[in-house]
Amino acid sequence: MALPTPVPTTRPGLSLDPAATADLPEVARLAEIIWWRCYPPIIGSGQVHYMLGRGYALPALRDSQRNGTRFSLLRLAGRSIGFSAWRPAGGGGFLDKLYLHPGFHGTGLGRWLIDATCREMARDGVDRACLRVNRHNRPAIRAYERAGFVITGTDCQPIGGGYVMDDYLMSRTGILGLLLD
């Protein structure tokens, strides 16, 4: 397996900032934009609506944060353009959310966000990041693979409302090395 190409740790005007509870409405706003632009062709409008209500309504985001999920906002020149969220899990870190506004896809900022979030995990002593990605979300799968994640399995789980999450399980080890960059 080829090692992931390093991404610069700094870019002018670019930051990944911890999100306080007061920032969660901005996370919800970005999720609404990103999900409606990206996911209807993959999972359909009904499931997009269901999942936004289930996972991105303010009470759900606040519950996640209270239960240990760490949210961060990706900002470019002070403007929020994406976000990530992770939590400690199973001796590693679980990358629960990682989204970039579609207007910035293909710019390298998604890769920067992946590595910056893994760097956050590494600062907490985590050396392995895991995630779930929809098996039909080919652009995201390619992005994670380019960033050093490998598919480790599949999982199809009912999530209510007659919907399922049909995902690949992916992981990336050795993220403590990002602290050396």
C-alpha positions in Angstrom: 0.0 0.0 0.0 1.3 3.4 -0.9 1.7 5.9 1.9 -0.6 8.9 1.8 0.9 12.1 0.4 1.6 14.6 3.2 -0.7 17.6 3.2 0.7 20.9 4.5 -0.3 21.5 8.1 -0.9 25.2 7.4 -2.5 27.2 4.6 -3.1 30.9 4.7 -6.6 31.7 6.1 -7.4 28.0 6.7 -8.2 26.7 10.1 -9.9 23.8 11.9 -11.4 25.2 15.0 -13.0 23.3 17.9 -16.8 23.9 17.9 -18.4 24.9 21.1 -22.1 24.3 21.8 -22.8 27.8 20.5 -21.3 26.7 17.1 -23.6 23.7 16.6 -26.2 25.7 14.7 -23.5 26.4 12.1 -22.7 22.7 11.9 -26.5 22.0 11.4 -26.6 24.7 8.7 -23.7 23.3 6.8 -25.0 19.8 7.1 -28.3 20.9 5.6 -26.6 22.5 2.6 -24.1 19.6 2.0 -26.5 16.7 2.5 -29.1 18.2 0.1 -26.5 18.9 -2.6 -24.7 15.5 -2.3 -26.8 12.7 -1.0 -30.2 12.5 -2.8 -28.6 10.6 -5.8 -27.0 8.2 -3.4 -29.7 7.5 -0.7 -32.8 9.4 -2.0 -34.5 12.5 -0.6 -36.6 10.7 1.9 -33.5 9.2 3.7 -31.7 12.6 3.5 -34.6 14.2 5.3 -34.7 11.4 7.8 -31.0 11.4 8.5 -30.8 15.2 8.9 -33.5 15.1 11.5 -32.0 12.1 13.2 -28.4 13.2 13.3 -28.1 16.9 12.6 -31.0 18.5 14.5 -29.7 20.7 17.3 -30.8 18.3 20.1 -29.0 15.4 18.4 -25.8 17.4 17.9 -25.9 18.6 21.5 -26.4 15.0 22.7 -23.5 13.8 20.6 -21.3 16.6 22.0 -22.3 15.8 25.6 -21.5 12.2 25.0 -17.9 12.9 24.0 -18.1 13.7 20.3 -15.6 16.5 19.4 -16.9 18.8 16.6 -14.6 21.2 14.6 -15.4 23.7 12.0 -13.3 24.1 8.9 -12.9 27.8 8.1 -11.4 29.6 5.1 -10.8 33.3 5.6 -13.2 33.2 8.6 -16.0 31.5 6.6 -17.3 28.1 7.7 -16.9 25.7 4.7 -17.0 22.3 6.4 -16.9 20.3 9.6 -15.7 17.1 11.2 -16.6 15.2 14.4 -14.9 12.3 16.1 -15.0 10.4 19.4 -12.7 8.0 21.1 -13.8 4.4 20.4 -12.4 0.9 20.8 -8.8 2.0 21.5 -8.8 4.4 18.6 -10.9 7.2 17.2 -14.2 7.0 15.3 -14.5 9.7 12.6 -18.2 10.2 12.8 -18.7 13.2 10.5 -16.5 14.8 7.9 -18.1 17.1 5.3 -16.9 19.8 3.0 -19.2 22.3 1.1 -19.5 21.0 -2.5 -18.2 24.3 -3.9 -14.8 23.3 -2.5 -14.7 19.7 -3.7 -11.7 18.9 -5.8 -9.5 21.7 -4.2 -7.5 19.5 -1.8 -9.4 20.9 1.1 -11.2 17.7 1.8 -7.9 15.9 2.1 -6.7 18.7 4.4 -9.7 18.3 6.5 -9.2 14.5 6.8 -5.6 14.9 7.8 -6.3 17.8 10.2 -9.0 15.8 11.9 -6.7 12.8 12.2 -4.0 15.1 13.6 -6.6 16.2 16.3 -7.1 12.5 17.2 -3.3 11.9 17.3 -2.9 14.8 19.8 -5.1 12.8 22.1 -2.8 9.7 21.7 -5.0 8.0 19.1 -3.1 6.0 16.4 -6.0 4.5 14.5 -8.9 6.2 12.9 -12.0 4.3 11.8 -15.1 5.5 9.9 -18.2 4.4 8.0 -18.9 5.6 4.4 -21.9 4.8 2.2 -20.8 2.0 -0.2 -22.2 4.0 -3.1 -20.4 7.3 -2.2 -17.6 6.7 -4.6 -16.0 10.2 -4.4 -15.8 9.9 -0.6 -14.4 6.4 -0.7 -11.7 7.6 -3.2 -10.8 10.6 -1.0 -10.4 8.4 2.1 -8.3 5.8 0.2 -6.0 8.6 -1.1 -5.7 9.7 2.6 -4.5 6.3 3.6 -7.7 4.6 4.8 -8.4 1.0 3.7 -11.7 -0.9 3.6 -11.8 -3.3 6.4 -15.4 -4.6 6.1 -19.0 -3.9 5.3 -22.0 -3.3 7.5 -25.7 -2.8 6.7 -27.7 -1.5 9.6 -31.4 -0.6 9.9 -31.6 3.0 11.3 -35.4 3.3 11.5 -38.0 4.8 9.2 -37.5 1.8 6.9 -34.0 3.0 6.0 -30.6 1.3 6.3 -27.0 2.5 6.4 -25.2 0.4 3.8 -21.6 1.2 4.5 -18.0 0.2 4.1 -15.9 0.2 7.3 -12.6 1.9 6.8 -9.5 2.5 9.0 -6.2 4.3 8.9 -3.4 3.4 11.2 -0.3 5.3 12.1 -1.9 8.7 12.5 0.5 9.6 15.4 3.0 10.1 12.6 1.0 13.2 11.5 2.3 14.9 14.6 5.8 14.8 13.0 4.8 16.8 9.9 
